[in-house]
Amino acid sequence: MSELWSSIARSQEPVVTDAASLESLRSSLVEAAPKNERSRLWWTFALAPVAGLFLWFAVSRQVVTPTFHVGAESGVVGNMLAVDGQVLPINFADGSTVLLSKGSHAQVAELSPSGANIVLSNGSLEAHVVHTSQTRWTFNAGAYEILVTGTKFRASWDSDHQSLEVVMHEGSVLVVGGTLHEALQVRAGETLLATSTEHTIRQNGGPPQKPAVPAEVPEVSPNAVAELPAADTSATRSFGVTWQLLSIKGAHRESFALARKLGVVRRLRTLPATDLLLFADTARYAQEAGAVEPAFKELVQRFPNAPESIDAAFGLGRIAFGQEDWAQSARWFESVVAKSPAGTLAPAAWGRLMESHERAANLPAARESAQRYLQLYPTGSQRSLAERLVGGAASKL
Amino acid sequence: MPGHSTHTVTSVLQVRPWAHEPPSKEPGDAAHDAREARLVAGLKEGQPWARAALVDLYGVHVRRVLIRVLGTSDPDIDDLAQETLMSALQGVKKLQSADALKAWLTSIAVFSARGTIRRRQRWRWMRSSSEVDLASSPTASPDIADAAHCVYKILDQMPADERIPFSLRMFEGLELSELVDACQMSMATLRRRLASAQARFDKAAAQSEVLAPWLQGKRSDT
């Protein structure tokens, strides 16, 4: 008898894993704010004037001017600091500290309320960066750049041999530039050694190694893997952290920040279709709405026949729909169903298409698309809307 | 036939008839734990990526629970899956341990399914039997589709509190302890309901031309 249950269960699996249903579920969940969140939003708007007054009051009395001290003296941005004697402490107003080691040369090149840029010309430093939601610290050593939010680490730069060592004590940093093809994440307990020819990551106190897989294997769905660029099999790249991997891991804000840092926003014209789609999704989830539409449009224009352009057209339709540009959204959804009539997005596109027509008060077009929807998806999730539009709802109730 | 019932009750309580996939987590699976913890933290912070990740990681699981209980052609599966995950978003702050996420989602899905079954049963008298939307998968072979049709027809006659644990036990092979959590009932109640469901099912299946061969173990061609 158990064979009966297992046979039925196996026959159900294609429906269980139906991609269109899952995509629709995903979209609805991402777009919909939970009730308590909506409630919070309501309160946010309701209290915004009060909060604004309070904020103005607070800020007007507590504007933090970024400052730092070198030893006991006030620091000056841009001054080169040479440590001839013992360790030289640089203390910042936010509580962050940088200890320059003997023989080191460095300068505080930039200073802002959210962080600083330290250039290490030679030698080593111990950094303790205090984390806040706005923290943006960067350290430069030769052609390398270390991106920090909040962390403790030691960085050593040998300018003669062009080698960088980063020993992580707490948190993690992203290292870009130099001989690194991709941004590399270095985590607590790890040491990165990058020379002019190679780079390795090892556990602190352990032997150097070139792991064949990332220190933490990103959890990627099969669909997401398909969207990745072709894998580079070299050990040096295989554990690099790219904005794509960060995005797939769900760290969309970090991914978008890295992509912006790497100039991806300005290089949309050079990206392949898979990256354009991933970047648009990343921007969407990072709530960087302004970056979504250009990526989708670039994808549709440059790769009109690529499968990714279907997703982009659907995305553009949703953007227009959200902007209540019903005519425009109808055009995009029409293009989706025309290009991919049997695709996974087709049911949702038909549904949005009839909604767009209805909201544009184009009732003949709404009725026509609803009839088509019912023909194609008689048990579809938007069946009731379609039935209402064709005037058959009453008979079903 | 008391003897027959006793035999089958034992089978449903002691045997995992079929588990379609291995446990999703081995004890001490640190990567899994970390992923769950990140996801739950993201959900509690209201992060959009976490909502997407929730579907990516558990959308299939939620749909599977609902489909096992209600059948593939149930018109409300999509809505119920959405309702389940929306309820999860709204209640996630009450979730104390990320380890419990999957079991918690299962219980919410069960709750949604239970409400739907009860609602339909209240209005069943208004429908003719031909309107009862029974489940078969579009990919099932004709004999499996027939069997599924008959199985769900029997399940449709069961009280929700028997149907749900019985379906999950038979289709998914859930352990009794998992069913206790999923169905929010005591072990004693669960055992009683499983036994009752098994007896109902066996009695009905024995009278079905389609299911009788399966019940007698004569089916061996799949």
Interface residues (C-beta under 8 A of the other chain):
Chain A: M1 S2 E3 L4 W5 S6 S7 I8 A9 R10 S11 Q12 E13 P14 V15 V16 T17 D18 S21 L22 S24 L25 R26 S28 L29 V30 A32 A33 P34 K35 N36 E37 E216 V217 E219 S221 G250 A251 H252 R253 R284 Y285 A286 Q287 T379 S381 R383
Chain B: S11 V15 P17 W18 H20 A31 A34 R35 R38 L39 G42 G46 P48 W49 A50 R51 A52 A53 L54 V55 D56 G59 V60 R63 R64 I67 R68 T72 S73 P75 I77 D78 D79 A81 Q82 L85 M86 L89 Q90 A135 S136 S137 P138 T139 A140 S141 I144 A145 A147 A148 V151 M170 F171 E172 L211 W214 L215 G217 R219 S220 T222
